[in-house]
Amino acid sequence: MPVDPSTATLLIDGDWRTGAATFEVLDPATLEVVGHAADAGPEEALTALDAACAAFPAWRATSAEERATALRAGAAAIRAAAGTLAAIMTAENGKPLHEARGEVMGSARMLDWAAEEGRRAGGRVTPQAAGGPGLVLRAPVGPALAITPWNFPASMLVRKVGLALAAGCPVIVKPAEQTPLIGTELVRIIAEAGGLPAGVLQSITTTRPAEVVGALLADTRLRKVSFTGSTEVGLSLIRSTDTHLRRTSLELGGHSPAIVLEDADLPAAAAAVSAAKFANAGQSCIAVNRLFVHRTVYEEFLPLLLERVAALRVGHGADEGTTLGPLIDFAGLDKVERHVADAVKRGAAVAAGGRRWSPPEGGARAGLGGAFYEPTVLTGADDTMLISSEETFGPVLPVYVFDDEDEAIERANTTDYGLAAYVFGSALARLWRAADRLDFGIVAVNDPAPVRPELPFGGMKNSGQEREGGSEGIDAYLETKSISMKL
């Protein structure tokens, strides 16, 4: 029976396969079906693990230069297909097309970085001892599982895949069920462009992640898991087995503060805060969730921020001029509305937005039925509100006033999360002090986009463990072996 390429989203042991069932993929802006994916179960997942285990000895023995060449070929192919990949991402994720293209191009840079990191992941020779030399070797940890999110379905996938392959680990990708098409296409491009052997890179799409991932976690041959998603699910992965340990990288939720000091460049800070908050409709683990503004500049800063927010254009991500797309689903919209209602009940004022968004009557997109919400700014926020302790994951920005630097940093740190924080100011000593004292894995100083391939990405506290990216990223896929020699 010929394979239907529209549903052959399972790459297992070098073959594209369909499953016994399929599921629909929806455009979150229109709720229309934009594709179908194979709905795999535990059996397919374990078959993929069999293939990964079989491929591991040869892939770990492949030279770092050969692996790097394959990854660079994948990066070049991603760049060549950037337009198509961006259109796929917008169709199933909803983000504006220019954001999707930027994410795709950033993914190619991550793959290039991973290629070079694999060539630098060496060990060392220790100082001569009485009995002889000592060696520290780095060895790939083994077959890995990459569980990727829907909000950044290209960059998160490629970051994990690139580092795993560069280290010598075969990897099975499980894309989010909301965005399986972009994940499938990226896996295809990387596997084909790099000429990867069967079993080295595989993909499993499913609407039953608990069953599929559970079967893999129960198998001791799976030696590494890298997960990006909610803190609740991340903690469940840590608790998933009580008979054996495995390496687990977690990039979880956030509750990012931004601090505007009294010596900040206010127009630049307003532009940066708007960008860091409303990209991807606020559905980002590093989106600004709490904005602290010094009392002496609050009255000047707020109109600048509101001007930026007013310039945002809500609509379908594929339409020219759109800068804010829909939320991924109505569960996300319900949470946004609950947070806004709670804040208003507790004394906050809606300075901008505050409602569901509908397209203008009679327009070309009058039928949009997705979970849209206006870009929203709340003033008069305080620390008792739900939005002050829970991650909203939507286009709502509460603004708080503070009186001194110590107060701002203390309030910013009062959270169980520690992924990203932002600080805006001019005096280098104060910025350095703030960056040092903020308990977050990523601190952006006057920078709305603190994600680069050369910087490690990850959080403290309940925002995760281990790092992706930077020279530290490949460590998550390598074991350290000490060799003591007596000659």
N, C-alpha and C positions, 0 to 999 in steps of 0.2 A: 504494500500500500504506500503510495508516494506521500512524503512528508509535506504538510501544508506549511509553507514558510511563515505564514501569519501567526501560527500558534506554536511553532517549533522553537520554544524559548528555553528548552532544557539542553544545555551543553554538557554531555556526560561521556567521558572517555573518548573525546574527539568527535562525537557524533551529535548533531542537532536532532532533538527528539520532541515529539508531542507526548502529552500525558493522557491518561484515561479521561480526563475532564479538562475543561478550559474555564477561564473567568474573563469577564468584561473589564476593560480599562476605560475609565470615564474622563472626559474633560471636566475639571472642577468648575469651570466658568459656565458651561452650557449644560452640563450633566449628560451630554451625548456620548455615545460609545465611540472611542477613537482607535480601539484595537482589542485584541484578545491575547491571552497568555496561557500557557499550559499550567495546570494546577497539580503540581507534584505532591507526592506523599513521602512517607518515611522510606519506602522501598527504593525509590529513585535516589534519595539522598544517600542511602547506604551504598548503593551502587557507585555513586560518585566518589564516596570515601574509599571504596575498594580501588578505584582507578587512581585516586590521588596517592594512596599508599604504594601502588605498583609503580607510579611515575617518580616517586620521591628519590630513590637511590640514584637514578640517572640525572635528575635535575640538580640535586645537590652536588653531583660530580661535574656538572657543566661549569666551565670557567666563568668567573665574574665578568670578563669581557664579552663572552657570548651572551650571557644574560642581559648585559647592558645594551648590546646591539639590538636584541629583540625588543627591549623596552623603548629604545629610541625610535625604532621603526613604528611601534604602536603610537608614540607621541606624534610622529609626523602624519600618520594616517588619521588620527583624531583631528588635527588641524585641518587636514584636507576636507574632512567631512563636517566641519564645524557648523555650517549652515543647516544641514540636515539634522544633526544631533540637537541643535538648539530648538528647532521646530518640534521635534519629538518631545523634548523636555517641557516646552511651553504647553503642548497639547495635553500632557497627562499630569503636570504639576501646577500649571496656571501662572507661573511667574512671567513677567514681561520678557519679550524676546531678547532685548539687549542684555538683561541679566542672565538669561540662559546661555547666550553666546559667551559672555564673560566667564561663566562657570566652566564651560567646555574648554575654552582656551587656557584657563587656569589649571584644568585637569591635565592638559598636555604638558604644562610646565612641571607639574608634580611628577609625571612619569619620567620626564628627563632628569629630575632631581634624584628620583629613586634609582635610576640607572647608574648615576655617578656614585651614589651612596654605597651601592653594592660593591663597587670597585675599591672603596675606602674602608670597608668593614673588616679590617685585619685584626690580628692579635698583637702580642708583643713578647719580647724576650726579657726576662727579669735579670737583675744583676747576678753575677756569678756567685754561687754559694760553695760551701766546702765540698759538697758531694758532686756538684755539677750544675749545669744551667737549669733554669725553669722557663717554661713556655706557657703563655695564655692564648688559647685558641678560641675562635668563634665558630660555632656550628649551627646550621639552620635547625629550628626547633621541630619542624616536621609539618605534616598536613595541617592546613589552617582553614578556618571558616570566617568569612567576612560578611557580617550582617549590616546592611546599609540602609540609610533612612530615605524618606521621600522628600524631605525639604531641600537637600542638596544631593540629588541622586547620582550626579556625575562625579563631582569632586571627592565626595566621601568614598565612593567605590574605587576610583582610580588611586587615591592615596593609599588605601589598604592593599589593593592588588599590586601596585608598583613595588611597595616595600617588601611584601611577602615574596614576590617573584625574584626581586633583587637579592634577597637573603638566601634563596635556594629552597623556598617552601612552596609546594603546590598549594593552590588555594581554591576553595569552593565559595562562590558568591551567592548570597541570598538577598536579592533586591527587595525593597519594600513592595508590598502588594499594590500600593497606589501608583507606583512608578516602575513597573517591570520592563517597559519597552526601552527606555533609555539605558537601563542597566544591561539588558540583553544585547543591545546594539554595541555598547562599549566593549563588552566581553568579546563579541564577535570580531570587532575591529582589532583589538589587542592580540587576540589569539591568531588571527589570520595574518596580520601584518608582521607579527613577530615570528611566525612559523613555529608556534609553541607545540611541543609534543603532546600527544593525547594524555589527558589526566592532569596536566600541569595547571590549567585554568579551566574551571567548570562553573556552570551557572544553574541554579535551581529557583524557579519561580513558583510561588504557592500562595494560597489564601489560608493555609494552615501552618503558620510559622511555629506555633508551639509544638505540634506533632513532629514536624520536620527537624527543627532544631533539637528537640528533645531526643530524637533517635540518634542524632549525631553526638550529642553530649554524653549519652550513655555508653558510647564506644570509646574505649581508652586509646584507640589509634589516632583520634583527633587530638592534636597536641597544642592547638592554639585557636583562640577565638578573639576576634576583634569586632566590637559592637558599637554602633552609634545610634542612640535613641533615648528613651525615657529612663530616668533614674530607677523607677519601679522595675522595669524589665531588666535593667543592668544588674540590680541587686539580686534578682531572681536567677540570673546566670551564675553569679558567684555562689549561690546556694544550691545549684542544680545537681551537684554530685557530692556524696559524702564518702566515697571510696577511693578517690584519686584526685590529684591536683593537675591542673593544666594552666598554661599561660593565658591570661585574659586581659585584653585591653578594653577599656570602657571610656567612651566619650558621651557623657550624659547631659542632663538638663542644666540650665543656667538661670541666673537671676541678675543679669549684668547691671551694675550701677555706672552712671556717668557723673563726673563731678566737674562743674564749671567754676573755676576759681575767679576771684575778683580781678586778676590781671590777664584774663584770657582775651584773645582776639574774638570778640563776641560774634561778628558776622561769620567768621570761619567756624567757630564752635557751633553755631546754629545750623550751618550747612552740614557739618560733620555728624551732629547728633541726629538730624533728620535722616541722613543716609544710613547711619548705623542702626536706626530704629525701624525704618519702614521698608528696607530692602526685603524682598520676598514676603511682603505683607506682614512683616514682623515675625515670621515663622522661622526664626533662626535661634540657635542655642546661644549665640553671642550678641543677639539684638539687645539694645539698651532697654532695660525693663524699669529702671528707676533713675530719674534725672534730678540730681542735687545741684541747685544754683545758689551761689552766694547772695545773701540778702541785698548787698549794696549794688549788684548789677542786675537783679531780677527784673526790675521794671523796664530796663533797657533791653535785656536779652529776650524776654518773652515775645514781644512783637516780631523780632527777627525770626524766632522759631516758628511762630504762627504763619508768617509770610512764606516760609519754606513749605510748611504743611499744606497751605492753601494752593500751592503750585503743583501738588501731586495730582495725577489724573488716574482715576479708577476705571477699570474696564477689562476687556479680554486681553490677555497677554500678547496675542498675536497682532493686535491693532496698533497702528502707528500712534505714538504719543502716550500710550499707556505706561504709567510708572508704578501702578499698584494693582495687582491682580487679586483673585479670590483667595479665601482660605481653602485649605485642602478639602474640608468637609464641614457638615453642619454641627458636628460635635465640637469642633474648634470654635465655630461661631457662637455656640451656646456658652462656652466658657468665657469668651470675650464679653458677651452681654452680661453674664453673671458678675464679672469683675467690675464692669462699668457701673452696673446698678448698685453693687455693694459700696463702691467708692462714693457715688452720689448720695446714697443713703447716709453715709458717715461724714458728709460735709464737703466733698469735692465738688468743683464746678466744671462743667464741660466748656472748655475754651474753643474747641474745634471738634467737628464730627459728632460722635456719640450715637450714631444710628446705623442700622443696616443700609446698604446702598443698593439702589435699583437704577438701571439705565434709563435715560430720558425716553418718554413716550414717543413712538414714531421713528426712533432712530434705527440705524442699521442693526444694532445689537439689542433691540428692545426686548428680545426673548431670553436674555441671559437669566438663568435660574440658579446660579451658583451661590456659594456662601460668601457674599461680599459684605465688607464693613468699611465705613468711612475712616480715613486716617484721623485719629482722635488724640486730643491733648486734654489732660485733666489737671487743673490747678487746685491748690489747697489740699494736696494729698498729705496723708500722715501715715505713721507706721502701724496703725491699727487696722488698716484696710487689707482685704484679701490680696489685692494687687501688689501690696508691699511685701508679701511673703510667698506668693505663688507665682510661677512663671505663666504669663498670659498667653504667649505664643500667638500674638495677633497685633494689629496695628493700633495699639493703645499705649500712650506715653504719659505716665503720671509725673508731675513736677513737684519737687519738695524744695523748701528753702532751708539754708543752713547759715550759721553765723561765723564759724571758724573751721579751719582745716581739720583739727582733731575730731570735731563733731562729725564732719562729713565722712571721714575715713572710718570712724567707729560705726556709723549707721550703714555705710556701704558694706562693711564686713559682717554685719548682723544678718547672716543668711546661712543656710545649710549648704549653699552652692558656692562654687569658687572657680568658674570657668573663665569669664572675661570681665574686665573693668576698663573704663575710659576716664581719662583726666585731661582737662584743658586748662592751659595757663601759659605764662611766659617765663617766670623765674625758674632757672634750671634747678637750683637747689630745692625748691619746693616740689617741683615735678619729680625729681629723683626721690625725695622723701616719700611722696605719695606712692610712687611706683613700688618702692621697697616695702611699704607698710600695708598695701592692699593685698589681701589674701586670695589672690586669683592666679591661675596658671598663665593667663594672658593679660597683659596690661598695655593698653593703647594710649600713647601720649600724643595728643593733638592729631590722632589718626583714626579715621572712621572704619578702616579696613585692615585689621591687624592679622590677616591670614596670608602667609607667604610660604612657598615650599621650603625655604631655608630656615624657617622658624619652627620650633616644636609646638604642636597644637595639643592641648589637653588641659584638664582642670584639677583643682584640689577638692577636698572634702567630698560631698556627694555629687560632684560634677565629673568624677571619673578617676581613672588610674592609668599609668603609663602615658606615653606621648606618641603622636603621629607627626611626621614631618621633621625637618631639621636633621642634624646629625644624630639626634637621639632617637628618631623614629624607627630606624632599622633594628635598634636594640630589642624591640618587642618581638622580633622574629628570630632572634639568635640566642643560643645558649652559650654560656662561658665555661670553658674547660681548662682546668689547671693541670699542667703536666710537669711533674717533678722528675728530673733525670739524674741518675747517679752513673757517671761514666768511668 
